Amino acid sequence: MELAERVLANAPIAVRESRAIVADCTFGPDEEGWRRSGEGMRKAVRSEDNREGLNAFIEKRPPRWTGR
């Protein structure tokens, strides 16, 4: 439960992308994992949640994730 709470505290898009990469690439070639990681990072950085996370940090408050 403690681990689940720590995971749920993160932006949904980041959790979703990370889980998909692990599920799809665990037994594949390293290059595929790195490629997918880069794609996932680009999605997360362009998301509304990325901006929300930065604003929450600056404003010293918990983020309000939307999953977008």
N, CA, C and O of each residue as an XYZ file, in Angstrom:
272
protein
N       0.823     -1.183      0.000
C       0.000      0.000      0.000
C       0.874      1.257      0.000
O       0.539      2.249     -0.647
N       1.978      1.213      0.716
C       2.871      2.372      0.754
C       3.428      2.671     -0.635
O       3.490      3.828     -1.052
N       3.831      1.624     -1.345
C       4.341      1.811     -2.706
C       3.246      2.354     -3.616
O       3.497      3.254     -4.417
N       2.037      1.817     -3.501
C       0.919      2.289     -4.325
C       0.652      3.764     -4.083
O       0.401      4.511     -5.028
N       0.702      4.189     -2.834
C       0.487      5.609     -2.514
C       1.573      6.477     -3.132
O       1.292      7.574     -3.615
N       2.815      5.991     -3.121
C       3.912      6.757     -3.722
C       3.730      6.866     -5.234
O       3.994      7.916     -5.820
N       3.281      5.782     -5.864
C       3.061      5.804     -7.317
C       1.909      6.752     -7.645
O       2.008      7.548     -8.579
N       0.832      6.672     -6.893
C      -0.347      7.496     -7.162
C      -0.111      8.984     -6.939
O      -0.890      9.807     -7.421
N       0.930      9.340     -6.231
C       1.242     10.750     -6.011
C       1.838     11.404     -7.256
O       1.963     12.627     -7.312
N       2.203     10.603     -8.248
C       2.837     11.117     -9.466
C       1.810     11.401    -10.556
O       0.668     10.945    -10.492
N       2.238     12.156    -11.547
C       1.359     12.511    -12.657
C       0.891     11.249    -13.384
O       1.709     10.389    -13.711
N      -0.415     11.129    -13.641
C      -0.945      9.926    -14.287
C      -0.275      9.606    -15.622
O      -0.023      8.437    -15.915
N       0.014     10.610    -16.424
C       0.634     10.332    -17.725
C       2.023      9.726    -17.545
O       2.413      8.843    -18.310
N       2.765     10.182    -16.557
C       4.096      9.634    -16.304
C       4.005      8.186    -15.823
O       4.795      7.339    -16.239
N       3.050      7.909    -14.956
C       2.859      6.544    -14.463
C       2.427      5.634    -15.602
O       2.946      4.527    -15.748
N       1.481      6.097    -16.408
C       0.966      5.304    -17.527
C       2.073      4.977    -18.525
O       2.213      3.829    -18.946
N       2.855      5.979    -18.901
C       3.949      5.762    -19.855
C       5.008      4.830    -19.282
O       5.489      3.938    -19.979
N       5.373      5.027    -18.023
C       6.392      4.184    -17.391
C       5.942      2.729    -17.341
O       6.714      1.821    -17.649
N       4.697      2.517    -16.954
C       4.176      1.157    -16.866
C       4.157      0.488    -18.238
O       4.527     -0.679    -18.366
N       3.733      1.214    -19.251
C       3.682      0.653    -20.602
C       5.079      0.277    -21.091
O       5.258     -0.770    -21.713
N       6.050      1.111    -20.818
C       7.422      0.834    -21.256
C       7.952     -0.425    -20.576
O       8.543     -1.284    -21.231
N       7.745     -0.534    -19.286
C       8.209     -1.721    -18.565
C       7.493     -2.965    -19.085
O       8.126     -3.994    -19.321
N       6.183     -2.871    -19.261
C       5.417     -4.029    -19.728
C       5.824     -4.451    -21.138
O       5.895     -5.646    -21.423
N       6.088     -3.505    -22.009
C       6.387     -3.811    -23.408
C       7.853     -4.119    -23.678
O       8.166     -4.829    -24.633
N       8.750     -3.602    -22.861
C      10.169     -3.634    -23.232
C      11.079     -4.420    -22.287
O      12.286     -4.494    -22.515
N      10.522     -5.000    -21.243
C      11.363     -5.673    -20.255
C      12.258     -6.738    -20.879
O      13.432     -6.838    -20.523
N      11.736     -7.519    -21.785
C      12.509     -8.610    -22.369
C      12.969     -8.316    -23.795
O      13.457     -9.210    -24.486
N      12.819     -7.084    -24.232
C      13.237     -6.692    -25.573
C      14.632     -6.100    -25.565
O      15.286     -6.040    -24.524
N      15.077     -5.669    -26.714
C      16.407     -5.070    -26.820
C      16.469     -3.714    -26.092
O      15.481     -2.982    -26.035
N      17.632     -3.405    -25.549
C      17.825     -2.142    -24.826
C      17.466     -0.940    -25.686
O      16.888      0.031    -25.196
N      17.806     -1.006    -26.962
C      17.544      0.124    -27.850
C      16.056      0.467    -27.894
O      15.681      1.639    -27.925
N      15.220     -0.562    -27.898
C      13.772     -0.327    -27.913
C      13.325      0.338    -26.609
O      12.507      1.258    -26.631
N      13.845     -0.111    -25.503
C      13.507      0.504    -24.218
C      13.920      1.958    -24.161
O      13.165      2.801    -23.677
N      15.113      2.262    -24.652
C      15.580      3.655    -24.660
C      14.740      4.508    -25.602
O      14.415      5.651    -25.282
N      14.386      3.956    -26.768
C      13.561      4.699    -27.720
C      12.204      5.018    -27.105
O      11.735      6.154    -27.174
N      11.574      4.006    -26.503
C      10.267      4.211    -25.889
C      10.343      5.156    -24.698
O       9.423      5.942    -24.472
N      11.425      5.089    -23.939
C      11.607      6.013    -22.812
C      11.659      7.455    -23.297
O      11.065      8.343    -22.686
N      12.370      7.688    -24.396
C      12.440      9.031    -24.969
C      11.081      9.522    -25.420
O      10.725     10.679    -25.195
N      10.314      8.638    -26.063
C       8.967      9.010    -26.494
C       8.084      9.340    -25.294
O       7.337     10.318    -25.313
N       8.175      8.521    -24.258
C       7.376      8.752    -23.052
C       7.726     10.067    -22.389
O       6.844     10.795    -21.934
N       9.018     10.375    -22.333
C       9.445     11.649    -21.749
C       8.901     12.828    -22.545
O       8.444     13.814    -21.967
N       8.951     12.727    -23.870
C       8.422     13.825    -24.692
C       6.928     14.027    -24.442
O       6.461     15.163    -24.359
N       6.179     12.931    -24.324
C       4.747     13.053    -24.029
C       4.536     13.733    -22.678
O       3.714     14.640    -22.549
N       5.281     13.288    -21.684
C       5.114     13.842    -20.332
C       5.483     15.315    -20.288
O       4.791     16.106    -19.647
N       6.555     15.693    -20.953
C       7.016     17.088    -20.922
C       6.018     18.013    -21.620
O       5.873     19.170    -21.227
N       5.336     17.521    -22.643
C       4.374     18.354    -23.374
C       2.995     18.385    -22.724
O       2.102     19.081    -23.208
N       2.811     17.645    -21.643
C       1.484     17.510    -21.043
C       1.113     18.709    -20.161
O       1.972     19.460    -19.698
N      -0.180     18.856    -19.950
C      -0.680     19.862    -19.009
C      -0.183     19.548    -17.598
O       0.097     20.455    -16.814
N      -0.076     18.251    -17.283
C       0.386     17.865    -15.951
C       1.815     18.322    -15.685
O       2.163     18.601    -14.537
N       2.634     18.405    -16.699
C       3.994     18.903    -16.505
C       3.950     20.354    -16.030
O       4.643     20.727    -15.083
N       3.144     21.153    -16.686
C       3.006     22.555    -16.269
C       2.414     22.652    -14.860
O       2.846     23.471    -14.049
N       1.423     21.807    -14.586
C       0.815     21.803    -13.256
C       1.844     21.420    -12.193
O       1.877     22.024    -11.121
N       2.669     20.440    -12.474
C       3.692     20.033    -11.519
C       4.676     21.148    -11.226
O       5.055     21.370    -10.076
N       5.085     21.844    -12.267
C       6.010     22.969    -12.078
C       5.354     24.091    -11.277
O       5.962     24.644    -10.361
N       4.114     24.422    -11.626
C       3.403     25.473    -10.892
C       3.197     25.091     -9.430
O       3.367     25.923     -8.538
N       2.833     23.840     -9.186
C       2.618     23.386     -7.813
C       3.915     23.482     -7.015
O       3.897     23.879     -5.850
N       5.024     23.126     -7.624
C       6.312     23.207     -6.954
C       6.633     24.662     -6.595
O       7.020     24.961     -5.465
N       6.468     25.551     -7.560
C       6.764     26.972     -7.336
C       5.852     27.550     -6.253
O       6.289     28.339     -5.415
N       4.576     27.144     -6.284
C       3.600     27.658     -5.325
C       3.601     26.886     -3.998
O       2.831     27.202     -3.091
N       4.461     25.882     -3.894
C       4.602     25.075     -2.674
C       3.268     24.456     -2.242
O       2.838     24.599     -1.097
N       2.630     23.766     -3.190
C       1.365     23.101     -2.909
C       1.357     21.747     -3.620
O       2.147     21.524     -4.538
N       0.484     20.858     -3.207
C       0.393     19.571     -3.902
C      -0.172     19.788     -5.322
O      -1.038     20.642     -5.512
N       0.302     19.037     -6.297
C      -0.222     19.177     -7.661
C      -1.644     18.613     -7.764
O      -2.027     17.703     -7.030
N      -2.405     19.179     -8.690
C      -3.744     18.685     -9.008
C      -3.676     18.101    -10.422
O      -3.901     18.801    -11.410
N      -3.363     16.813    -10.495
C      -3.167     16.146    -11.790
C      -4.472     16.003    -12.549
O      -5.523     15.793    -11.944
N      -4.416     16.112    -13.860
C      -5.588     15.916    -14.715
C      -5.446     14.703    -15.626
O      -6.438     14.195    -16.149
N      -4.217     14.239    -15.816
C      -3.992     13.127    -16.745
C      -3.912     13.577    -18.178
O      -3.973     12.763    -19.099
N      -3.772     14.907    -18.376
C      -3.654     15.441    -19.743
C      -2.324     16.134    -19.896
O      -2.019     16.655    -20.969
